[in-house]
């Protein structure tokens, strides 16, 4: 979908215009490259005070001319100087974060710095660049002063006074002239350059004309010097063309960052980094087009969100808010919301089917136009689609069946759909689907007006009669319409609305029962496993006892064969000692654990966050471990809270335990990778499914080496930056 059309459909035109005004030059809004990296750089600017970049032209044409050995004008060169000068300013700020590290990698060549120093703040060449400049500028200044004095003498000359219309210097076509009467040639030699309607003449005295010719010669020589300097600078720039293209691209990149940060500061907005999934959960989101918005909080985790309810109750604005939030997140543009509680998924494309597509020129109806727009969706995936008034333009009963099937087909193609509708039939048909969420616009019947709030899980009533009356339709006409509609249909609508509520309640009860059954099944499996284990232990103990008693019996029989009483006593004592080894211990009671229990696993203490038949997932110092239930013990001590400062842990592993953290600070890349390889092997043997690696930020070389190693490791399922309290960008969480 055309970007400008989508911006207009979502009412984001004003927002985008305000944002683009903050850019140094016009450019596409989308940031190419690693979105996570761009997000970190933008957030890194939050703590930095800096002045915005100067306005700069697009320089693609300059690079083409330099590539063809062309000569740039001084105005063109100054555009390049402005970019170089801004980067020198940024580097002088000594920014101490990722942005500062990036700026340090941009080294301005001395030849380019010398060119930058040739210009003053207004873009004029400094006189010291060429000694001829100062003398020519002084000559031009003196000549201008001579022209001024010559004209002043003529204005005050007694001979010329009778012929002067006034004592002012007039500018005609940028030329200084005197306004005189006819007959002026008796007292001065001058050239007529204009005439007034009253018959007066604009003239340039001959002496002034000669001075102007002299000035033209000075200006010509000055332009010649400028051209020579521009040619010399252009030759230097040609040798640094690759660097100039690089710094031009870097300027655009920083321009993206600073404009977003300025926008966030000016309008008190927040940034939301799109997540890898498709769930959308908005918390206190406010559409930027509204001056006094009512914040929207909505959970759109399912594949379809169907918005029903009162007319003029904010259904369309809710649809636009959801699509606008996804679009702003996609472009890393700030928005008004609670960023900590807001989650927005990633989508390849955002499509809005909002307008009436009817067009007389194309001979297309409303419904046909809608069908054409829908047909384009069946070849797409990972798309967010918003459809306003889905029933527009056709019979409601037929449309309900058609749209139900089409929405289900889109769901199968991984298309996420948000719909506004007055189709109670369509809403009731879709209500039973687990991937469909119903939302109703709430109407205040006491005040007879919409509240512009929404209630999830029900089908809303349109309140068409009340809306018509509120907007001026005569009350008697509304009353007649109600009578035509009939009480039976009204009760039918109420039953439909009530049935959707009951269906939701039954579905929730069913899910709760399924969870209880699953928990009981896990307990049954645990008891069976424990029973099998006890049975195996019992059989082993039985075999052990049989062996002991058999050996003791043999020893007792041997004693009976002895004739010496001392030998008999020795053998009997030996047999007695053998029987003492046969001890039977009572089996340990079966421990019953639940989510939230505090437990000990080897040397780690944590909390159970999930349970299965034979294993549990526990959280230890912010890390999640999957461990056997049989190795868990109860712990009365609460788990340690994650520390907000960086924790250094040295890897020490023996045969009994392994660490979930590895510190690589200060190591060379080769040594660090050896440690990392051994650490991952130990972690896998210990059964860990998530570990933490500290590598620091620094130059980024060690972090890159670690991540390249992790990408190639066959047992690594994935990895990401650690949370801020666990090391942030200086640490990596690895899933095994």
N, C-alpha and C positions, 0 to 999 in steps of 0.2 A: 504494500500500500504506500502511495506517495506520502512522504514525510509531512509535507505542508498540509495535505488534506487531513491526515490523522491529527496533527496539532490543532487544526481548526475544529475538527469534530469533537475533540476532548476539551475544548475551550482553554487551550494552553498558549494561545497566541500572545497574550499580554506578558505571560511569564517568560516565554522564549525571547521576546523583544527586550525585556529588561536584562535578561542574561547576556544576550548578544551585544548589548551596549557596553558591557564590562570587558569584552574581548578587545585585544589590541588590534585585531583585524578579523575580517569575515573568514569563517572556516566551518567545515562540517562539525556537528555537535558530538558525533560519536568518537570515542577514544579507542584507537586501534591498539592491540597488544593485550598484555596481561592485566585484566580488570582488577585483580587483587592487588597488584603492584601500584596501579594508578590510585586505588582507594587509599592505600597506606601513605602515598605521597601527599594526597590531598589532606588527609587527617594530620600529617606531619606539619602542615602549614598552619594549623590552628594556633600553635604557640609562637608563631613568628610574626613580627611586625615588619612590613615591607611596603614600599610604594608600588602602585600598579605600573605595568610597563607602558611605554609611550605608544601612541597610535602609529602603526607601520603599514606600508603598502604590501601587497603580494609581490614577491620578488622573483617569481618563476621566469618572467621575461628578462630580468637582469642576468640570471644564470645562463639563459640561452644565448644572450649577446656576448657574455664573457667566454662561453664555450666556443663561439665563432670568432674569437680574438677581437671583439668589438670594444669600443671605448664608451664608458659610462659618463653621464653628466655628473656634476658635483652634487646636484639634488639627489640623484640615484645613489651615489656613494654614501651620502649622509644617511639614507635609509638603512644601509648596512651598518654604518657607524652607530646608529641608535640601538640596534640589536646587540652589537658587541659591547657598547657602553652599559647596557642594562645588565648583561651577564657579569661585567666587572663590578657593578654595584652589588649584585646578589652575592658574589664571592666575597666581597668586603664585609658582608654581614656575619660571616663565620657561623653559619647555621649548624647546630649540633644535633643533627638527626639524619635520616635517610636522604632527605633533600640536600643537605649539606654535603654528604658523601658523594652524591651524584654530581653536584656542582664542582666538586674538587676534581672529578674526572675530566672536566671540560677545561683544557689548557689553551689560553689565547696566545697564538704565536706573536713574537715580538714585532714582526713586520706588520701584522694587523693592528697591534696596539699603537704603533707609530702613526698609522693612518688615522686611528681614533683620536689621537692627540692633536691632529692638524685642524680640527674643527672646534668652534666654540659651541655653546649651548643652543644657539639659534641656527646652527648649520652653516655659518660663515667660516671661510678659511682664515686661520690665524696669520697675521702679517709676517711672522717669523718663518713661515713655510718657504717664502721666496722674497728676497730683498727687494725685488721690483714692485711687489705689491704695495709696500708702504709708500714708496715714492709716487707711484701712479695714483694711489688713493689721495695723497696729499695734494697732488697737482689737480685732481678733479675737485677737491674741496676748495682750493684757492680760486679755480675758474668759476665755480658756483658763486663764491663770494663776490667775484668781479662782476658777474651778471647782475647780482642783487644791487651792488653799489651803483652800477651804470643806470639801471632803471630808476633807482632812488634819486639820482642827480637830475634825470630828465623830468621826474615828477615835480621837482622843486626848482626847475629852471624857469626864469621869468619869461624867456622867449617862447617856450613851449606852453606856458600856462594858459594863454587864450584859446589854444586848440584842444586842451584836455577836457574831456567830458566829466571825469572824476579823477581823484588821486589814488586809485587802486591799481594793483597788478592783477590782470585777468588771465585765467588759464583757458586757452582754446586748443582743444586736441592735445592737451598736456604741454602746450607751449605758453611761456610767459609773454603777455602782450599788453599794450596800452590801448585804451578806448579814446579815439580822437575824432574831431570834427573835420569836415572837408577843408582843404587848403593847408593841411599839416605839412605838405611838401615844401612850403616856404621856409620852414624852420628846422626840418629834420629829414634825413634820408631813411626811409623805412619800407617794409614789404607788407602789403595788405594780406591778411589771412582770413578775414571774415567781415561781415557787415550786419548791423542790427536793422530791425524794422523801422527804426526812427531815422535811418540814414547815416548813422555813425559807423566808424571803421575800427576794426581790431588790427593793430599793426605791430610788427616786430622791428625795432630800430636796427639800422645796419650794423652799428657797433655791437649790439647784443647778438645779432646773427653770426658775426665773426667769432664771438666768444663761444657760441653754441657749436660752431664747426670745430673749434679747438677742443671742446669737451667731447665731441663725438670721436675725435681722434684718440683722446685719452682713454675713453671707454673701449674703443676698438683694441688698443694695445693691452688694456686690462683683461678683456675677454680672451685675447690671444694667450696671455700668461695663464689664465684659468684653464684654457683648453690643454696647454702643455702639461700642467699639473695633473689634470684629470686623466690624460693619456698615460702619464707615468704611474699614477695610482692604479689605473685599470690593468696595466701590465703586471703589477704586483698581485692584484686580486686574481688574475687569471691563474697564477701559480698556486693559489690557495683555494681554488674553486670547490674542491671536495670538502674542505673544512667549512667553507661558507655555507654550503648546502646542509652540512651537519648541524651547524649552530642555528641555522634558520629553522630546521625541524625541531631542534631542542627548544627554541623560542616558542614555537607553536605548542609544544608539549607543556611547557611551564605556563603558557597563556591559558591553556585549558584548566590547569590546576588552580591558578590564582583567581580566575573568573568564578569558578565554582565556590572557592573559599570566600571571596568577596560577597557573593550572592547569599551564602549561608550566614555571614556576619550581618549583612544589611537587613535581612528579613527574619533572622532568628530561626533558621532552618537546620535540618539534620540530614546526614547521609545514611543511606541503607545500601549495603553491598548485597547484590542478588545472591541467593543461596543456590546450591546445585539442584535442588528439587524443584517442584512446581507449586508448592503450597504458598498461599497468600494469606497472611494474618496482619491486618491493619490495626494499629492502636492509636487512637486520637489523631487520625489523618484528617487534614483540612485541604480541600481543593484550592489551589492558588488563585482561581478565578473568583472566589467568593470573598467579599469584604468582611462579612461577619459570619463565618461558617460554623455550623454545628459539627464538632469533630466526629468522625466515623470510626467505629471499632467493629470489625467484622472478621469472622474466621471462614476463609474460603480454602480449606484444605482439600476438599473433595474436587471431583472433576467438573461438576456442574453446580452453579449457583442460580436458583430460580427466584426472582424477586417479584412478589405480587403485592396487592394491597391498594390503598386509597389513591385516587387520581390526584395529581399535583402534590404528592406526598414525599417527593424526593427520590423516586425509584431510578429515574434516569441519571440524576446526579450521583447516586450511589454507584451505578454502573460506570459512569465516567470517572469517578474517584478511583475505583479499582483499576481500570485501565490506565489512568493517568499515573497512579503510583507505580505500576509495573513499568511504564514508559520512562518515568524519571529515574527509577532504579537502574534500568537497562543502560541509560546514558550517564549514570553516576552524577545526576543532578540533585541538589538538595531539596528536601520537601518538609512540610510541617507535619510532624508525627512524633510519637514516642519511639525513637529508634531502637531502644533496648528491647521493646516488646513487639516490634514489627519484623515480620519475615516476608520476603518477596522472592519468589522463584525466578529462574532464568528461562527466557522464552526467545526462540529464534525470531518471532514476528508477533506483532500486536495488531489485531484487525478489529475495526469498529464498523458494525453494520447498524447505523443509526439513522441516516437520512432517508427520506422517501426517494427511491431511485427513479420514479416516474419521469419520463422525458418525452415530450411530444415530437421533438426532432428525430429521436431514435425509434419512435413508435413502440415504446416499451411501457408496460403497465407496472403498477407498484409491486404486485406479487411476482411478476416475471422478472423484474429487476432484482428482487430479493433472492429468487431462485438462482439467478446467474451468479450473485455474490456467494451464495452457499456452495454452488458447484465448484468454485475455486478452492474451497477449503478441503475437499476430499483428497487432494494430492499433497497435503501438508501435514507436518507433525510438529510437536513441541511449540504450538501456537496458542496464544491467548486471544479468544474471540469474545466480543461484546455485542449482543443483539438487543436493540431497543424495540419494544412492542413487536414481538416475534409474530403475532397473529395478523400483522398489518396486511390488508389487501385481499383477503379471501375468506371463505366459509370457515367458521371456527371449529366445527366438528371434524371436517376433513383435515383442516390444518393441524389439529391436535395430534391425530394419528401420524400424519406426515412428519411433523417436526419431532415427535417422539422417536421415530425410527432414525431420522437424520441425526439427532443429537446423540443417540446411542452409537451410531456409526462413527461420529466424530470422537466420541469417548474412546472407542477402540483404536483410533489413530493417534492417541495421546494428544488430543486437542482439548484444551481447558475452555469451558464456555460459561459466560455469565449472561443471563437473559432477564429481561423485564417482560411481564405478560399480565393480561387480564383473563387468560384462558384457565378457568378453574378445572376444566376437563384435562388440559395438558398437564397442569400442576399435579392433579390427583393421580394421573397415569404415571408420572415420573416419581411421585413421592415414595414409592416402595423401593426404589433403587438405592443401594447403600452409598453410591458415589454421587448422589444428588442431595444438595442442601437447599431447604426451603427458607426463604426470608420474607417477612411481611412488613410493609410500611404500616406504622401504628397510627390509628385515628382516635382522637379524643372526642368521644360521643357527647360528653357533657358540654364541652365548648364548641362542638361541631366544627372542628378544624383538625388538619393533620398535625402531628407532633414532629415530623421529620426525623423520627427515630425508627429503629427496626428491631423486630423480634424474630430470632431464628427458630426454625422447626415447625412453622405453621403456614397455611395458605391464607392470605389476607383477602379481605373484602374490598371491592372497588369504591364503594360509597358514591356511585355515580349521581344518584338523586341529590344527596347532600352537597356534592361539589357543584352541581348545576345551580342549585339555589344560592350557594355561597358566591357564585360569580354572576349573579344578576338575573337568572332565569325566573320569571314570575312564579310565585308559590303555587298558584292554582294550576299552572301547567305541570309543575313537578308532581302535585297531588294526583292529577289525572294519569300521569305516566306511571306512578306507583300502582294505581288501580289496574291499569292495563297489564302491568307486569305480574301482578297477582301474588297472593300470600304463599301459594304452593311453591312457586319458583324460589321465593325468598327462603322458605324452609328447606328446600332442596340444597340451596347454596350453603345454608348453615350446616346441613348434614355433611356436605362435601368437606367443608372446612373442619368440622369436628372429626370426620373420619381420618383426615391426615394427621391430626393431633394424636388420636388413638393409635394409629399405625406406628407413629414415631415412638409412643410410650411402649408399645408391645415390642418393637425392635430393640429398644434400650433394655427392656427386661430380659429379652432373649439373649442379648449380648452378655448381660450380667450373669445369667445362668450358665452360659457357655464358659465364662471365665471361672466360675465356681467348679464346674465339672472338670475343667482343665487342671485346676489346682488339686482337686481330689485325685485325678488320674496321676498327677505327679507324686502325691503322697503314697498312692497305692504302689507305684513303681519303686519308690524309695523303700517302702516296707518289704516289697518282694526282693529287691536287691539286698537289703539287710538280712532278710531271712535266708537267702541263698548263701550269703557270706557266712552267717552263723552256722548253717548246715555244713559248709565246707570246713569251717574251723572245728566243729564238733567231730567230724569224721577224722580230721587230722589228729585231734587230741585223743580220740579213741585209739587210733593206730599207735600213737605215742605211748599211751597207757598200757596197751597190750604188749608192746615191746619191752617196757620197763618190768611189768609183772612176769613176763616170760623169762627175762634175764634173772630176776630175783628168785624165781622158782628153781631155775637151774642151779643157782648158787646154794639154795637151801638143800636140794637133793645131794649136791656134792658134799655138804656138811655132814649129812647123815652117813656118808660112806667113810668119813674120817674116824680114826680110832682115838687119836689124841684129842682130849677135851679142849685144850687151848686152841687147836686148829678148828675144831667145831665152832667154838665161840667166835673166832675171827670170821669165818665164812658166814655165820648167821648175822653178825654185825654188818658185814658188807651187804648182805641181802636186805637188811632193814634200812640201811642208808639208801639203797636203790629205790625202795618203795616210798621213801620220803620225798623223792624227786617228783613223784606223781601228784601234782597239785592241780586242781580244777578250779579255775576262777569263774566267777559269775560274769555273764556277758554284759558289756556296757549298754546302758539304756539307749534306745534310739532317740537321737536329738531331732526335734521338730523345729525347723527354722522358717522364718517368714521375712518378706521384704521389709527392710528397715532395721533388722536385727544387727547388733554389733558383734563382730566375730573376729577370730584370730586365725590367720593362715600362715603357718611357718613363723617367720619373724615379723610379718606384716599384720597390722590391725586396720580394720575398715568396716564398711556397712554394706549389707546385702542390698543390691538394687534390682536383681532379677533372679528367678528360680526356675530350674528345669528338673527333670526326673532325677538325674544323677549329678548335676553340677549347678553351680551358682555363679552369678556375676557380682563381684564385690568392688567397691570403690575405695582405693587407697591413695591418699594424698592427691586427689583429683584424677588419678589414673584408674581405668577399669580392667579387672583381671577376671578371667573365666577359670574357675578352679573346681576340683571334685568336692562334693558334699562331704565325703568321708574324711577329708582332711581338715574340715572346719571345726573350730572350737568356739564356744561362747566367750566373749570378752566384755568385762564390765567397764573397761576404759573407753571413753568416746574417741572416735577417730581424730587424728590431728588435722586441724584446719589448714588448707593450703596457704603457704606464706606468699606475701605479695612482693617480697624481694627475691632476687635470683638466688637459687639454692645450688651450691656446688656439691656434687656427690662423686666420690671416687669409687670406681667399680671394683668390688672385692667379692669374689664368688668362691664358695667351697662346694663340696659334694652335696651339701644339704640345701643350699639356698642360692638365689640369684637376684640381682637388683633390677628394678624397673627403670632406672635412670643412668645415664652415661654422660660424663663431662669431658668434652674434647678441647676445652680452652687451652691455648698456648701450644698445641701440637701442630707439627707439619702435616700436610694433607696425607702423605703416604702413611705416616705413623697413625694418624687419626683413623684412616680407613681400615688398618689392621685391627685396631681396638674395636671399631664398629662391627667388623665382621664377626669377631669372637663374641662380642656382646649380644648380637642378634642370635647367634647359635645357642648361647646360654639361655637367653630368654625363651627361645622356642622349646628347648628341653624342659624348662621350668613350667611350660604351659601358659605363659603370658600371651595375651592377645593385643596388648597396647603398651608401648614403652615411650620414654621421653629422652631426647638427645639434646644436650646443650652444646652449641657451637659458637655462639656469639654473633655479633653483626660485623664489626671490623670492616675489612675491605670487601667482604662477601665471598672471597675465594674459598674459604673452608666450608661455608654454607653451601656453595654451589657444588663442591666436590662431594659433600655428604648427600645432597639430594640426587646427584647423578648416580651415586652408588645405590641409593635406595630404589631408584627407578629400575635398575638392572637386577635387583635382588629377587630371586624367584619366590621367596616366602613373604614379601612385603605386599600387603593388600592395598595400602595407600598411606599418604602422609600429608600433614598440613602444619601451618604455623601454630605454635602453642598459644593458649590464652594469655592475656597480658600478665596475670598474676603468677604465671608459671614460666615466664621468660620471654613472652611475646615473639618478636621477629628473631630473637637470638636463640630460639629453641624450636625443635620440631617434634610433633607427636606422630609416632609411627604405629600403624595398625598391622598386626601379623596374622 
